[in-house]
Amino acid sequence: MIRNDDARSIGVLFITYLILLSPFLWAKFWPTWLSVIWISLASFACFSVCVINHNHNHNHNHNHIHCPIFKSEKLNLIMNVLLTIAKGHTASTIIVPHNLNHHFHTCSKKDWISPHIADGLRGLKKVFLYTWRASRSYVN
């Protein structure tokens, strides 16, 4: 039996694929301005798939990396491929920085993706600078 959270995740993944494939099916029929809406929707959908892949929610830890959706290893591998295609990068990319680093060195100086690297920043500046700083600390 699939948990409700997992059923919702599979539904979001399905909707994401519909959104991503829609230009191939209907784009020749829609006006150019509709592309802006599609890009926004597709971006949000792909971000949602990233959350499905790994969502750090202390109350509900139903996500594919920490708690695989299926009991079958083969189905989980298929899910990884589907998540990878929808995200645009591998589903397992998060394992090293998050599971093998952040969970062992949570918010310490050794945690190179600690939320503290963006302390004092707000809004989009925080998002962009956190991404920049976390990426740089990962390489160093």
N, C-alpha and C positions, 0 to 999 in steps of 0.2 A: 504494500500500500504506500502510495506517495503522500508525503506530508503536504498540508495546504500551502505552506510557503514554497515548497518545491514545485507544486502544480502551477502556482502563480509565476514562478521563475521560468518554467517551460513555456507558459503562455506569453510572457514578455519576450522571450527569445523568438518565438514564432512570429509575433507582431513585428519585432525588429527585422526579421527576414522579409516580411511583407513590405515594410517601409524601404528596406535597402534594394529590393528587387523591383519596386514600383516604377522607377524610371525606365527600366527595360520593357515594361509592359504598357505603360501609359504616357510616357514623357512626350511622345510626338503629338499627343492630343492636348497637353496643358500649356498655358501661357508661360512665358519666361519668368514672370514675377512669382509663379508658384514654386519655382526652383528654390527660391530663398526660404520658403516655408519648409520645403522638403529637406534642405540642408539642416535647418534647425531641428526638425523632427528626427532626422537620421542621427544627428550628433547626440541628442538626448537619449535616443534608443540605444546607441552604442555605449554611452556612458552607463545606462541602466544595466547593460550586459556585463560591464566591468564590475558593477555592484553585485550582480548575481555570482560572478566568478569569485569575488571576495568582498564581503561586506563585514566590516568590523562593528557589529552590533552586540553590545554586552547582554541584551535581553534575549535576543534570538540569533543564534549562531548558525542559521541555515544558509549556507552558501556552499558552492561546489568544492572549493579548495579545502576547507576545514572539515566539511561534512558532506561527502559525495552524495549526489542525489539518488543514485541507483545502487542496489545491492550487487548488481552484475558489473564486474570490472570492464567487460566489453562495452556495455552501455555507457559507463562513465568515460571510457576512451572516446566514444562517439560524441558524447556531450562535450568533452574537451575540444574536439575538432570543430564542432558547431560554435562553441564559445570563441575559439580562436579566429574563425572566419568572421564572425560578427564584430569582434573587438578590433581586429586588424593586427593583432600580435598574439603570441602564444598564451594559452590559458595558464600555463605553468610558469610564466615569467615572474609572477609575484612570489613564488616559493622562496627564492634566495633572499631578496631584500626583506620580505615580510616574515615568513615563517622561520627562516634560519638566522635572521639577524634581529629583527624587531622583537620577536617573541623571547629571545634569549637576552637581549640587552635593552629591554624596554626603557625608552627615554633616558638612557645614560649616554655618556660621551661616545661609547662604542656603537650606539644605535644611529647609523647614518641616515635613517629615514624618520628620525624622531620629529614629532610635531613641533618641538621646541625650536627647530631651526628657522621657523617663520614667526616666532614670538614678536609681538609689537607691530605686526603688519595687519592690514585689514583689506577686505574685499578682493578684487581681482589682483591687486598687487601681491597679496598674500598667496593666492593660488599660483601665480606665475613665479614668484621668487622662491616659494617652497619647492616647486617642481625643479627650478634651476639649481637650487642649493642641494636638494636631495640627489639629483643626478650627478652633480659634481662630487659630492661626498662619496657616492657609490663608486666612482671611478678612482678616487684618491685612496 
